[in-house]
Amino acid sequence: MSTFDVAPIIFLFAALVSLANERFIKLPRSIALLLASLLVSLGIAAAGHIWPASWFPQAYQQRVEHANLPHTLLDGMLALLLFAATWHADIKGLRREGVLVFILATIGVLIATFVFAFGFWLLASLCGTPVPFPWCFLLGAILAPTDAVAVDELLKRVALPAGLRDIIAGESLFNDGAAVVMFLAAVALIGGQSGVIGNGRLMSALMIECAGGAAIGAVAGYAARLLVEHSEDEIVRLTLSIALALATYRIALQFHVSGPIAVVVAGLVMVNAGPRTSRQTAWRPHLATFWSLVDDLVNTLLFLLMGAEFFNLDFTAFTQAIVFAAIPLAILSRLVSIAIPIGLSRADWPKKARMISTLTWVGLRGAISIALVLTIPDGPYGPTLAAACYVVVIFTIVVQGLSTPAILSRIYKGEVPVPAGGHASDHDTVPEASGHAKPS
């Protein structure tokens, strides 16, 4: 079967799952797709053990390997997904909360990585399955970033205090760049390069990656904005926007700076730069509709691939206690990375406590973590790290994602309603929690 034969099967499966979910189950669609894909992978794996001579499990495994999720996501999907997310980002909110977003997306990632690495190293030793610290550091970097795709889906279904939604969305958009820097440093440590950490090297590499990516994105986004405004053809504008998303990402990688940050900044600048006269912004609704469709289709494919990749894991690794101990450790590392920056702010403590609790629980991990863990170096600890990563990702997306409305209701004592129909709007937010206005 060629890729063109597989594509209609994938989208037919996605359509049937989505329809059944809409009519009967009523989960968030991304969660339903992920769970359905996981069940299919588990069923096929079980069939392979029961009927070893069956051709289908081997064919399925080859097709999953051929999909090459790390390459597909890191070199293609991620640019499209991040660019699509910028079309419904609140630029005023990002400016207002910019300092905190920057701290969480950089220093917060550093803190979460080190806290998780030390905790995993300690727990692994206590569980009788010791893992060297560089490998623990690697897993910490993989699980440090929140996932823009998963978080964006969550934000559509819950109401949040004004400002807090912008912090969550902004952090998830920008922290991928810091995570990749940490990931590469960890890979270097595993390879024996001890000079990547210490004397400010890690922080300086992080700042260079972020600043370089932002500069390339700003230039590319502004140039694309000028070109779009001088075109009257909708097809040309669509083509320019696609070229901007893909080319900016690849150019940034060629200059060894952050591709994710470059494409996010490019999108924000293209959408928001310049005056907002009716003529100069008439193109925005058409492009926004197109990128909303791209976002939905790529999300569908992504969550199906995430579930399918589960088939290629070493299932014996899931018998280790340390794999499941990664769940509370991931929550703890997220809590510490949030509590330190917010704890130093001048807000009152009740407000700080609610912000910390909310940001900790909505810190979903997703496809970027899966893609990174599938690219780790060969070694005896790879299966353990991959299993731990999958357990954390599934827990955060399914358990934390589904329980978020109830958790928020408890945190804000009913002040934050869950919108009818499951979709939040600007009118559903509660300004009180951000400190900018009285409760509405």
ZIURDA-V470568 format. One record per backbone hydrogen bond with DSSP energy under -1.0 kcal/mol. NH is the residue of the N-H (numbers start at 1). CO is the residue of the C=O. If there is no record, write none. Layout:
# ZIURDA-V470568
nh->NH co->CO
nh->NH co->CO
This chain:
# ZIURDA-V470568
nh->6 co->2
nh->7 co->3
nh->10 co->6
nh->11 co->7
nh->12 co->8
nh->13 co->9
nh->14 co->10
nh->15 co->11
nh->16 co->12
nh->17 co->13
nh->18 co->14
nh->19 co->15
nh->20 co->16
nh->21 co->17
nh->22 co->18
nh->23 co->19
nh->24 co->20
nh->25 co->20
nh->26 co->21
nh->32 co->28
nh->33 co->29
nh->34 co->30
nh->35 co->31
nh->36 co->32
nh->37 co->33
nh->38 co->34
nh->39 co->35
nh->40 co->36
nh->41 co->37
nh->42 co->38
nh->43 co->39
nh->44 co->40
nh->45 co->41
nh->46 co->42
nh->47 co->43
nh->48 co->44
nh->49 co->45
nh->50 co->46
nh->51 co->47
nh->54 co->51
nh->59 co->55
nh->60 co->56
nh->61 co->57
nh->62 co->58
nh->63 co->59
nh->64 co->60
nh->65 co->61
nh->66 co->62
nh->67 co->63
nh->72 co->68
nh->73 co->69
nh->74 co->70
nh->75 co->71
nh->77 co->72
nh->78 co->73
nh->80 co->76
nh->81 co->77
nh->82 co->78
nh->83 co->79
nh->84 co->80
nh->85 co->81
nh->86 co->82
nh->87 co->84
nh->88 co->85
nh->94 co->90
nh->95 co->91
nh->96 co->92
nh->97 co->93
nh->98 co->95
nh->101 co->97
nh->102 co->98
nh->103 co->99
nh->104 co->100
nh->105 co->101
nh->108 co->103
nh->110 co->106
nh->111 co->107
nh->112 co->108
nh->113 co->109
nh->114 co->110
nh->115 co->111
nh->116 co->112
nh->117 co->113
nh->118 co->114
nh->119 co->115
nh->120 co->116
nh->121 co->117
nh->122 co->118
nh->123 co->119
nh->124 co->120
nh->125 co->121
nh->126 co->122
nh->127 co->123
nh->129 co->124
nh->136 co->132
nh->137 co->133
nh->138 co->134
nh->139 co->135
nh->140 co->136
nh->141 co->137
nh->142 co->138
nh->143 co->139
nh->147 co->364
nh->151 co->147
nh->152 co->148
nh->153 co->149
nh->154 co->150
nh->155 co->151
nh->156 co->152
nh->157 co->154
nh->165 co->161
nh->167 co->163
nh->168 co->164
nh->169 co->165
nh->170 co->166
nh->171 co->167
nh->172 co->168
nh->173 co->169
nh->174 co->170
nh->175 co->171
nh->179 co->175
nh->180 co->176
nh->181 co->177
nh->182 co->178
nh->183 co->179
nh->184 co->180
nh->185 co->181
nh->186 co->182
nh->187 co->183
nh->188 co->184
nh->189 co->185
nh->190 co->186
nh->191 co->187
nh->192 co->189
nh->193 co->188
nh->194 co->192
nh->201 co->198
nh->204 co->200
nh->205 co->201
nh->206 co->202
nh->207 co->203
nh->208 co->204
nh->209 co->205
nh->210 co->206
nh->211 co->207
nh->212 co->208
nh->213 co->209
nh->214 co->210
nh->215 co->211
nh->216 co->212
nh->217 co->213
nh->218 co->214
nh->219 co->215
nh->220 co->216
nh->221 co->217
nh->222 co->218
nh->223 co->219
nh->224 co->220
nh->225 co->221
nh->226 co->222
nh->227 co->223
nh->228 co->224
nh->229 co->225
nh->231 co->228
nh->237 co->233
nh->238 co->234
nh->239 co->235
nh->240 co->236
nh->241 co->237
nh->242 co->238
nh->243 co->239
nh->244 co->240
nh->245 co->241
nh->246 co->242
nh->247 co->243
nh->248 co->244
nh->249 co->245
nh->250 co->246
nh->251 co->247
nh->252 co->248
nh->253 co->249
nh->254 co->250
nh->255 co->251
nh->256 co->253
nh->257 co->252
nh->258 co->209
nh->262 co->258
nh->263 co->259
nh->264 co->260
nh->265 co->261
nh->266 co->262
nh->267 co->263
nh->268 co->264
nh->269 co->265
nh->270 co->266
nh->271 co->267
nh->272 co->268
nh->273 co->269
nh->281 co->277
nh->284 co->281
nh->287 co->283
nh->288 co->284
nh->289 co->285
nh->290 co->286
nh->291 co->287
nh->292 co->288
nh->293 co->289
nh->294 co->290
nh->295 co->291
nh->296 co->292
nh->297 co->293
nh->298 co->294
nh->299 co->295
nh->300 co->296
nh->301 co->297
nh->302 co->298
nh->303 co->299
nh->304 co->300
nh->305 co->301
nh->306 co->302
nh->307 co->303
nh->308 co->304
nh->309 co->305
nh->311 co->308
nh->312 co->309
nh->313 co->310
nh->317 co->314
nh->318 co->315
nh->319 co->316
nh->320 co->317
nh->325 co->321
nh->327 co->324
nh->329 co->325
nh->330 co->326
nh->331 co->327
nh->332 co->328
nh->333 co->329
nh->334 co->330
nh->335 co->331
nh->336 co->332
nh->337 co->333
nh->338 co->334
nh->339 co->335
nh->340 co->336
nh->342 co->338
nh->343 co->339
nh->344 co->340
nh->345 co->342
nh->352 co->348
nh->353 co->349
nh->354 co->350
nh->355 co->351
nh->356 co->352
nh->357 co->353
nh->358 co->354
nh->359 co->355
nh->360 co->356
nh->361 co->357
nh->362 co->358
nh->364 co->362
nh->370 co->366
nh->371 co->367
nh->372 co->368
nh->373 co->369
nh->374 co->370
nh->375 co->372
nh->382 co->379
nh->385 co->381
nh->386 co->382
nh->387 co->383
nh->388 co->384
nh->389 co->385
nh->390 co->386
nh->391 co->387
nh->392 co->388
nh->393 co->389
nh->394 co->390
nh->395 co->391
nh->396 co->392
nh->397 co->393
nh->398 co->394
nh->399 co->395
nh->400 co->395
nh->401 co->396
nh->402 co->398
nh->403 co->399
nh->404 co->400
nh->407 co->403
nh->408 co->404
nh->409 co->405
nh->410 co->406
nh->411 co->407
nh->412 co->408
nh->414 co->409
nh->415 co->412
nh->422 co->419
nh->424 co->156
nh->428 co->425
nh->433 co->430
nh->434 co->431
